[in-house]
């Protein structure tokens, strides 16, 4: 993925002021920033949900997007969500979804309605739906919100496996957790991305 000179404003408020970003294959990268810095706006532009006022976004291959706000139908079971997305993605089976659910210890909830899931379990489903078509680029907005410690560690295990398999993984959060796990870290500040030193960021 290559991002060049992306700008975006809401009325008179400039949120992004020239964002440049390159995500090569086989990278696990992070973006941190204060609440309201424009992280979700940037991810929506990267995912194609929002058009920038100026600039360009180029990516090849499949991409997955896990938004911060979980988009689920509370009346559907986990299995029904998987079947719906399987047809939407044109997948022959649910093998990849089952692998992700196994890693996240989520398989026992297949027949549970989404409306009855805890916040952490809803996020597991959200992440599974973003990953089930085996994307080449994965965009994750606060992906571990609601996770307990064990699931949090399982998430990083999954993200590392994806990176090692040649995928591009971008994790966006308002706090710099476990920055030593990342290959690169940027801070979004004043509408621009600034490459950070991971050691100093962790100490901060």
Buried (B, 14 or more C-beta within 10 A) or exposed (E): BEBBEBBBBEEEEBBBBBBEBEBEBBBBBBBBBEEEBBBBBBBBBBBEEEEBEEBEBEBEEEBBBBBBEBEBEEEBBBBBBBBEBBEEBEBEEBEBBBBBBEBBBBEEBBEBBBEEBEEBBBBBBBBBBBBBBBBBBBBBBBBBBBBEEEBBEBBBEBBEEBBEEEBBBBBBBBEBBBBEBBEBBBBBBEBBBEEBEBEEBBEE
